[in-house]
Amino acid sequence: MKTTCWISLGANLGDRAAALQAALAQLRLTPGIEVSKVSSFYETPPWGKTDQPPFLNAAAELLTTLSPLALLQACQRIEDQLGRKRLEHWGPRTIDLDLLHIPGCTVDSPALQLPHPYLLQRAFVLVPLAEIAGSAEFQGHTFAKWRDALPDRNTIQKKA
């Protein structure tokens, strides 16, 4: 049975758009994953650690037969293949793939937390996510309503 999952993609080093496209291509080649929707790309200021270059971010809707942990491992393999180095928490990166939400699924482990613990705080996540899943319900509101409640949503600029 296929399950819907939403992920965020981001990069702020090198050719950011090429990194996002390469990650999407790798996701499409991964057994058990079907990329069903992809948002536009958005230029976004850094979040958490702000003394770094701006990011290019997107969101994707996946249909998957993988378990949440297997999906996380697939995303981390793609990050590794694309040169991701984990040197600094919230630091610059060539590519970042984060699992955001799987409807009806909660995971709280050292390896994975679902829903993503910062999902409702990050405009760089909610703006692209609302583009592809704005009417989806999450904790009593739609993703579009959660997006509209963020004061910094206007700092996110559509690129393509």
N, C-alpha and C positions, 0 to 999 in steps of 0.2 A: 504494500500500500504506500502511495506517495503522500508525503507530508509537506505542507507549505512552511517555508522558513524565510525570514528576511535577514539579510546581512548588509553591513556597510563596508565600503572599500575606501581606502585613502592612501595618499602618497604625497610626500613633500620634498623628495630628493630625486635628482635626475629628471628624466622625461616622464613627468607624472601621468600624463594621458596615456602614454605607451604602457606604463606599468599597470594602470587600471584595465586597459584593453587586454594586456597579456594575462592578467589574473582572470578576467572573464573568459578568455579563450581556454585557459587551463581548467576552469570550473566546468565549461561545456564538454571537455574531454574526460572528465572524471566519471567513472561508472557510478551510477546511483544518484547523479545530480543532473537536473535539467534546469537551465536558466530560463525562467518564464518571462521576467520583466527586468528592465534595467532603467534607472533614472537617467536624467541628464547629468553631466558633470558640473560640479559647483566649486568655485574658488572660495576657500574658507580660511579664516584666521586660525592660528593654533589655539588649542584649548588645553588647560591644565598647566602645561609648560609653554609659555608664550614667547620665549626668546629663540625662535626658530622660524624657518621660512613658512609661508602659507601652504596650505594643503589643497589638493584637488580631491574632492570626495564624491561618492555616488552611493546608491543603494541598489540592491538586486533582490528580486524574489526568486527563490529556488523551490523546485519540487524535488523531494529527495526520498529515497528509500533507506538512507543511512540513519543510524542512531545519532543523537546529538553529539556524543563524544567522537564517533567516527567522522562526522561532518567537520567538527573542530580540527581533527587530525588531518583531514584532507586540505582544509584551508591553511593550516600551518605548513604542510608540505609544499603547497603552492607558494607561500611566502618565502620559504627556504629556497625553492627553485628560482625565484625572482630576486634573490640576493638580500633578503631581509636579515638584518643583524639586530639582535636585541641587546643593545648596549646601555640604554637609559630608559627608565620608565617614562612614558609619554614623550619620548624624545623623537628626533627626526627619523624618518624611515622611507625606504624605497617602496614599500607596499605594506598595507595593513588590511586584514580581513577580519571583521568581528561579527560573530553570531549575535543577532539582536533579539529575535523572538521567534518561537515556534508555538503557535496557538495550542493551548491546552497542556503545555509542557513547562515544567519548572525543574531546574537543575541547580543545586547548590553544592559544588564541590571545589576543591582547590584548583582543579584544571578548568572548570567551566561554571559560569553563573548565567542562568537563563530565567527570566528575561535579563538582558544586559543591565547591570546595575546603574548605568548612567544614561540609559535610553531616553528618559524624559527630560534630561538636563542639557542635552547637546543639540543645538540647532543644526550643526553640520551633519547630524544623523537624521533628525526629524524632517528637515526641509526636503532632502531627496527621498526619504521614505514616504512622506506624505504625497509626493508626486506619483508614486507607483501604487501606494496602498492607503491613500488618504481616508477612504471610507471604512477601513478595517478597524474593528473595535479592539481597544486595549485598556484595561482597567477602567471601564465605564465610559470612555470617550473614544472618539476616532483619532487616528494619528494626525489628521488635519487639525483637529481641535487642540491636541497637545502641542503641535507646531505653532499654532496661532497664539498660544499662551506664552511663548518664549520671547523675552524682551530683545534678545540679540538675533532674532531670525532674519532681520534685514541686513546683517553683516555677511550673509551667505549670497554669493552672486553666481547665477547660472552662466556657465561657459559654453556648453554645447549640448 
